[in-house]
Amino acid sequence: MVNLGQWLGFLVVAVSLYILWQIRQVLLLVFAAVVLANSLNLLSRRFQEAGLRRSGAVLLSVICFLSTLIAFFLLIVPPFAAQFQDLIVLVPAGVERLNVWTNNLSHFVPPSISAYLPNLGSLGEQLQPYVNRLLGGSFAFFSSSLGVVVNILLVLVLGLMLLINPSAYRRGFIRLFPAFYRHRVDGILKECEFSLGRWIVGALISMSVVAVLSSVGLALLGVKAALAQGILAGLLNFIPNIGPTLSVVLPMATALLDSPVKSLLVFVLYIAIQQFESNLLTPYVMAQQVALLPAATLLAQVFFATVFGFLGLALALPLTVVSQIWLRRVLIEDVMDRWGVQHQKRLSPSFVPQPSDAAVAAVTSETDLRPHSLPTEQTETGPADDPSIGED
């Protein structure tokens, strides 16, 4: 029989999930602020290791961040905006020329094959509903509630507030859990912080290298608006799998205005850059980062894009990094693994075979995705000492 307390608990959980679903876009902005605060906190710790106090390290980190932001908008944005205006004219013209070549080619091939030749006009019409579905949710939120600028300022201000006093916010979040589980949650948060820090550093390096290589390569090939398209390639590299695929469309369409050979050379250039980035650069700069399976990353992108829209797609990788840590530590290790141990004695040995030590070691080594130097295996069951949790 289910008693009244269990029904009330189920009702509270259901109502909480409904509220979280209704404010999911706000929660995503909060997560973006956490990612920003974690990045600046990583930089401030570097300054602390050099001998600065916490307050001075945080101030210097904020100054470096704001200086980089101002320099980007003063040095990069004006030429990018000018060249992007050219892209608005060049890309449709390149697509139209490709349609003309496709129509001319259809006269020289058998009718059975010409039916399968691509028609970019009809393809764009077919993709339009999916693009609107992907972008609609996020764009509607940004445009109808407070505006793009206000939301960006919200992320910046919230990120800086989290950076100034992270221990207080960490202790407040940990207090949401039962006392016996708070040390475990603190260890999980440290693991998430470490993994996000490693991923952020690697992502920034990869984006910068891809942007520079793309701009230089397109300029050497004589493609118009090379700087703007190189920066777009670097920014889209933030979104794995999908971003690099989208980044090649604009330069190929622009190169079509000159010749099909140049468009093919652009395609080869981007393939070479992505091979260098995925096979050499990323493994080097993310050697200690949490490894993500390609299929899991792609499925996570589809899921977060469906739930959160374009902003969820952009933050799919950090969301995946954090989600997999929480699922592994809480659901698998603390619930499912212990549930099996507690119920083994009640079941027949024939139905519950005991795994060998080698099998347990193999599973542990296969699923342990964090660095071994990170102390996260805390399984204390006694009451946590709240004031000491999350201190820097």
C-alpha positions as CSV (number, residue, x, y, z in Angstrom):
1,M,0.0,0.0,0.0
2,V,1.2,3.5,-0.8
3,N,0.7,5.8,2.2
4,L,-0.2,9.4,2.2
5,G,3.5,10.6,2.6
6,Q,4.5,8.7,-0.6
7,W,1.7,10.2,-2.6
8,L,2.6,13.7,-1.4
9,G,6.2,13.1,-2.3
10,F,5.2,11.9,-5.7
11,L,3.0,15.0,-6.1
12,V,5.9,17.3,-5.1
13,V,8.3,15.7,-7.6
14,A,5.7,16.0,-10.4
15,V,5.0,19.7,-9.7
16,S,8.7,20.4,-9.4
17,L,9.4,18.8,-12.8
18,Y,6.5,20.7,-14.4
19,I,7.9,24.0,-13.0
20,L,11.4,23.2,-14.2
21,W,10.0,22.4,-17.7
22,Q,8.2,25.7,-17.8
23,I,11.4,27.7,-16.9
24,R,13.8,25.6,-19.0
25,Q,15.0,28.5,-21.0
26,V,15.9,30.5,-17.9
27,L,17.7,27.5,-16.5
28,L,19.7,27.3,-19.7
29,L,20.8,30.9,-19.3
30,V,21.8,30.1,-15.7
31,F,23.8,27.2,-17.0
32,A,25.5,29.4,-19.5
33,A,26.4,31.8,-16.6
34,V,27.8,28.8,-14.7
35,V,30.0,27.9,-17.7
36,L,31.3,31.5,-17.9
37,A,32.0,31.7,-14.1
38,N,33.8,28.3,-14.3
39,S,36.0,29.6,-17.1
40,L,36.9,32.8,-15.3
41,N,37.4,30.9,-12.1
42,L,39.9,28.6,-13.9
43,L,41.8,31.7,-15.0
44,S,41.8,33.2,-11.5
45,R,43.2,30.0,-10.0
46,R,46.1,30.3,-12.4
47,F,46.7,33.8,-11.1
48,Q,46.4,32.5,-7.5
49,E,49.1,29.9,-8.2
50,A,51.3,32.7,-9.3
51,G,51.0,34.3,-5.8
52,L,48.0,36.6,-6.0
53,R,45.3,36.7,-3.4
54,R,41.8,35.5,-4.4
55,S,40.3,39.0,-4.7
56,G,43.2,40.3,-6.9
57,A,43.1,37.1,-9.0
58,V,39.4,37.5,-9.6
59,L,39.7,41.2,-10.5
60,L,42.6,40.5,-12.9
61,S,40.5,37.7,-14.5
62,V,37.6,40.0,-15.0
63,I,39.8,42.7,-16.5
64,C,41.4,40.2,-18.9
65,F,37.9,38.9,-19.9
66,L,36.5,42.4,-20.5
67,S,39.6,43.5,-22.3
68,T,39.4,40.5,-24.7
69,L,35.7,41.2,-25.2
70,I,36.3,44.9,-26.0
71,A,39.2,44.1,-28.3
72,F,37.1,41.6,-30.1
73,F,34.3,44.1,-30.8
74,L,36.7,46.8,-31.8
75,L,39.1,44.9,-34.0
76,I,37.1,41.9,-35.3
77,V,33.5,42.9,-35.4
78,P,33.7,45.9,-37.8
79,P,35.4,44.0,-40.7
80,F,33.4,41.0,-39.9
81,A,30.1,42.9,-40.2
82,A,31.2,44.6,-43.4
83,Q,32.1,41.2,-45.0
84,F,29.0,39.6,-43.6
85,Q,26.9,42.1,-45.5
86,D,28.7,41.0,-48.7
87,L,28.0,37.4,-47.8
88,I,24.3,38.2,-47.7
89,V,24.5,39.1,-51.4
90,L,27.2,36.6,-52.5
91,V,25.8,33.4,-51.1
92,P,22.3,33.6,-52.8
93,A,24.1,34.4,-56.1
94,G,26.3,31.4,-55.7
95,V,23.3,29.2,-54.9
96,E,21.5,30.5,-57.9
97,R,24.5,29.7,-60.2
98,L,24.6,26.2,-58.8
99,N,20.9,25.8,-59.7
100,V,21.7,27.0,-63.2
101,W,24.5,24.5,-63.6
102,T,22.3,21.7,-62.2
103,N,19.5,22.5,-64.7
104,N,22.0,22.6,-67.6
105,L,23.4,19.3,-66.4
106,S,20.0,17.7,-66.4
107,H,19.9,18.1,-70.2
108,F,22.9,15.8,-70.7
109,V,22.0,13.0,-68.4
110,P,19.3,10.3,-68.8
111,P,15.8,11.3,-67.4
112,S,16.0,8.5,-64.9
113,I,19.1,10.1,-63.3
114,S,18.2,13.8,-63.7
115,A,15.2,13.2,-61.4
116,Y,17.7,12.7,-58.6
117,L,19.8,15.8,-59.2
118,P,19.6,18.2,-56.3
119,N,17.4,21.3,-56.5
120,L,18.5,23.7,-53.8
121,G,15.3,25.7,-54.0
122,S,13.1,22.8,-53.2
123,L,15.6,21.6,-50.7
124,G,15.4,24.9,-48.8
125,E,11.6,24.8,-48.8
126,Q,11.7,21.3,-47.3
127,L,14.2,22.2,-44.6
128,Q,12.5,25.5,-43.7
129,P,10.0,23.9,-41.2
130,Y,12.8,22.1,-39.4
131,V,14.9,25.2,-39.2
132,N,12.0,27.2,-37.8
133,R,11.3,24.5,-35.3
134,L,14.9,24.5,-34.2
135,L,15.3,28.3,-34.0
136,G,11.8,29.3,-33.1
137,G,11.9,28.5,-29.4
138,S,15.1,30.2,-28.5
139,F,14.6,33.2,-30.8
140,A,11.1,33.7,-29.5
141,F,12.4,33.7,-25.9
142,F,15.2,36.2,-26.7
143,S,13.1,38.5,-28.8
144,S,9.8,38.6,-26.9
145,S,10.8,38.6,-23.2
146,L,13.7,40.9,-22.6
147,G,15.7,41.1,-25.8
148,V,19.0,39.7,-26.9
149,V,21.1,42.4,-25.2
150,V,19.4,42.0,-21.8
151,N,19.8,38.3,-21.9
152,I,23.5,38.5,-22.7
153,L,24.0,41.1,-19.9
154,L,22.1,38.7,-17.6
155,V,24.5,35.9,-18.4
156,L,27.5,38.2,-17.9
157,V,26.3,39.7,-14.6
158,L,25.2,36.4,-13.2
159,G,28.5,34.8,-14.2
160,L,30.5,37.5,-12.5
161,M,28.4,37.2,-9.3
162,L,29.0,33.5,-9.2
163,L,32.7,34.1,-9.8
164,I,33.0,36.6,-6.9
165,N,31.7,34.2,-4.2
166,P,31.3,30.7,-5.6
167,S,31.5,28.9,-2.2
168,A,28.3,30.5,-1.0
169,Y,26.3,29.5,-4.0
170,R,27.8,26.0,-3.9
171,R,26.9,25.5,-0.3
172,G,23.3,26.7,-1.0
173,F,23.0,24.2,-3.8
174,I,24.4,21.4,-1.7
175,R,21.9,22.1,1.1
176,L,19.1,21.1,-1.3
177,F,20.3,17.5,-0.7
178,P,20.0,15.3,2.4
179,A,22.7,15.8,5.0
180,F,24.2,12.3,4.5
181,Y,24.6,12.9,0.7
182,R,26.1,16.4,0.8
183,H,29.8,15.4,0.7
184,R,29.0,13.1,-2.2
185,V,27.4,16.1,-4.1
186,D,30.4,18.3,-3.3
187,G,32.7,15.7,-4.9
188,I,30.4,15.5,-8.0
189,L,30.5,19.3,-8.3
190,K,34.3,19.3,-8.2
191,E,34.4,16.7,-10.9
192,C,32.0,18.7,-13.1
193,E,34.1,21.9,-12.5
194,F,37.3,20.1,-13.5
195,S,35.7,18.5,-16.6
196,L,34.1,21.8,-17.7
197,G,37.4,23.7,-17.2
198,R,39.3,21.2,-19.4
199,W,36.6,21.3,-22.1
200,I,36.4,25.1,-22.2
201,V,40.2,25.5,-22.6
202,G,40.3,22.9,-25.4
203,A,37.2,24.4,-27.1
204,L,38.7,27.9,-27.2
205,I,42.0,26.7,-28.6
206,S,40.3,24.7,-31.2
207,M,38.0,27.5,-32.3
208,S,40.8,30.0,-32.5
209,V,43.0,27.6,-34.6
210,V,40.1,26.7,-37.0
211,A,39.2,30.4,-37.4
212,V,42.8,31.4,-38.3
213,L,43.4,28.4,-40.6
214,S,40.1,29.0,-42.4
215,S,40.7,32.7,-42.9
216,V,44.2,32.2,-44.2
217,G,43.3,29.3,-46.4
218,L,40.3,31.2,-48.0
219,A,42.4,34.3,-48.5
220,L,45.1,32.3,-50.3
221,L,42.4,30.7,-52.5
222,G,41.0,34.2,-53.3
223,V,37.6,33.6,-51.8
224,K,35.7,36.8,-51.0
225,A,34.9,37.7,-47.4
226,A,37.6,35.4,-46.2
227,L,37.8,36.9,-42.7
228,A,34.1,36.7,-42.0
229,Q,33.8,33.2,-43.2
230,G,36.9,32.1,-41.2
231,I,35.4,33.6,-38.0
232,L,32.1,31.9,-38.7
233,A,34.0,28.6,-39.1
234,G,35.7,29.1,-35.8
235,L,32.4,30.0,-34.0
236,L,30.5,27.1,-35.6
237,N,33.3,24.7,-34.5
238,F,31.9,25.3,-30.9
239,I,29.1,23.0,-32.0
240,P,30.6,19.5,-32.8
241,N,29.5,17.4,-35.8
242,I,26.9,19.9,-37.0
243,G,28.9,23.2,-36.8
244,P,31.8,22.1,-39.1
245,T,29.3,20.8,-41.6
246,L,27.4,24.1,-41.7
247,S,30.6,26.2,-41.9
248,V,31.6,24.8,-45.4
249,V,28.3,25.8,-47.0
250,L,28.9,29.6,-47.2
251,P,32.5,29.6,-48.6
252,M,31.6,27.0,-51.2
253,A,28.6,29.0,-52.3
254,T,30.8,32.1,-52.5
255,A,33.5,30.4,-54.4
256,L,30.9,29.2,-57.0
257,L,30.7,32.7,-58.3
258,D,34.3,32.3,-59.6
259,S,34.5,28.7,-60.7
260,P,33.4,25.2,-59.6
261,V,37.1,24.3,-59.2
262,K,37.5,27.0,-56.6
263,S,34.5,25.7,-54.8
264,L,35.9,22.2,-54.8
265,L,39.2,23.5,-53.5
266,V,37.3,25.2,-50.6
267,F,35.7,21.9,-49.8
268,V,39.1,20.1,-49.7
269,L,40.5,22.9,-47.6
270,Y,37.8,22.5,-44.9
271,I,38.1,18.8,-44.9
272,A,41.8,19.1,-44.3
273,I,41.3,21.6,-41.5
274,Q,38.7,19.5,-39.8
275,Q,40.9,16.4,-40.1
276,F,43.7,18.3,-38.5
277,E,41.5,19.6,-35.8
278,S,39.8,16.3,-34.9
279,N,42.8,14.0,-35.2
280,L,45.7,16.1,-34.1
281,L,44.6,19.3,-32.3
282,T,41.7,18.1,-30.2
283,P,43.4,15.0,-28.8
284,Y,46.4,17.1,-27.9
285,V,44.7,20.1,-26.2
286,M,42.0,17.8,-24.6
287,A,44.2,15.0,-23.5
288,Q,42.8,15.1,-19.9
289,Q,39.3,16.0,-20.9
290,V,36.3,13.8,-20.4
291,A,36.0,11.6,-23.4
292,L,32.6,11.5,-25.2
293,L,31.5,8.9,-27.6
294,P,30.7,10.5,-31.1
295,A,27.3,8.8,-31.2
296,A,26.4,9.9,-27.7
297,T,27.4,13.5,-28.6
298,L,25.3,13.5,-31.7
299,L,22.2,12.1,-29.8
300,A,22.7,14.7,-27.0
301,Q,22.8,17.5,-29.6
302,V,19.5,16.3,-31.1
303,F,17.9,16.0,-27.7
304,F,19.0,19.4,-26.3
305,A,18.2,21.1,-29.6
306,T,14.7,19.6,-29.5
307,V,14.1,20.6,-25.9
308,F,15.9,24.0,-25.7
309,G,16.2,25.1,-29.4
310,F,19.3,26.7,-30.9
311,L,20.7,27.7,-27.5
312,G,20.5,24.1,-26.4
313,L,22.3,23.0,-29.5
314,A,25.1,25.5,-28.8
315,L,25.5,24.3,-25.2
316,A,24.9,20.7,-26.0
317,L,28.5,19.6,-25.3
318,P,28.9,21.2,-21.8
319,L,25.4,19.9,-20.9
320,T,26.4,16.5,-22.0
321,V,29.7,16.6,-19.9
322,V,27.8,17.6,-16.8
323,S,24.8,15.3,-17.4
324,Q,26.9,12.2,-17.9
325,I,28.8,12.8,-14.6
326,W,25.6,13.2,-12.6
327,L,24.0,10.2,-14.2
328,R,27.1,8.1,-13.6
329,R,27.7,9.1,-10.0
330,V,24.1,9.3,-8.8
331,L,21.9,7.0,-10.9
332,I,24.4,4.3,-11.7
333,E,26.9,4.2,-8.8
334,D,24.7,5.3,-5.9
335,V,21.4,3.9,-6.9
336,M,21.5,1.0,-9.3
337,D,24.8,-0.5,-8.2
338,R,23.9,-0.4,-4.5
339,W,20.4,-1.6,-5.2
340,G,21.8,-4.8,-6.7
341,V,24.1,-5.4,-3.7
342,Q,21.3,-4.9,-1.2
343,H,18.9,-7.3,-2.9
344,Q,21.3,-10.1,-3.9
345,K,20.9,-12.0,-0.7
346,R,17.1,-12.1,-1.2
347,L,17.4,-13.7,-4.7
348,S,18.5,-17.1,-5.8
349,P,22.2,-17.3,-6.8
350,S,21.1,-18.8,-10.1
351,F,19.3,-15.7,-11.0
352,V,21.9,-13.3,-9.8
353,P,25.4,-14.5,-10.9
354,Q,28.3,-13.0,-9.0
355,P,30.6,-11.0,-11.3
356,S,34.3,-11.9,-11.2
357,D,36.9,-9.4,-10.0
358,A,38.2,-9.1,-13.6
359,A,34.8,-8.2,-15.0
360,V,34.2,-5.6,-12.3
361,A,37.7,-4.1,-13.0
362,A,36.9,-4.0,-16.7
363,V,33.6,-2.2,-16.3
364,T,35.1,0.2,-13.9
365,S,38.0,1.1,-16.2
366,E,35.6,1.4,-19.1
367,T,33.2,3.8,-17.5
368,D,35.6,5.9,-15.4
369,L,35.8,9.0,-17.6
370,R,37.5,11.4,-15.1
371,P,41.2,11.9,-14.4
372,H,42.5,9.6,-11.7
373,S,44.0,12.5,-9.8
374,L,40.5,14.0,-9.1
375,P,39.3,12.8,-5.6
376,T,35.6,12.2,-6.3
377,E,35.0,8.8,-4.9
378,Q,33.6,10.0,-1.6
379,T,31.0,7.7,-0.2
380,E,30.5,9.1,3.3
381,T,27.1,8.3,4.8
382,G,27.4,10.4,7.9
383,P,26.1,14.0,8.3
384,A,28.1,16.5,6.3
385,D,29.8,19.4,7.9
386,D,28.0,22.1,6.0
387,P,30.3,25.1,6.6
388,S,33.3,23.2,5.2
389,I,31.6,22.1,2.0
390,G,32.7,23.9,-1.2
391,E,35.3,26.1,0.4
392,D,38.0,27.2,-2.0
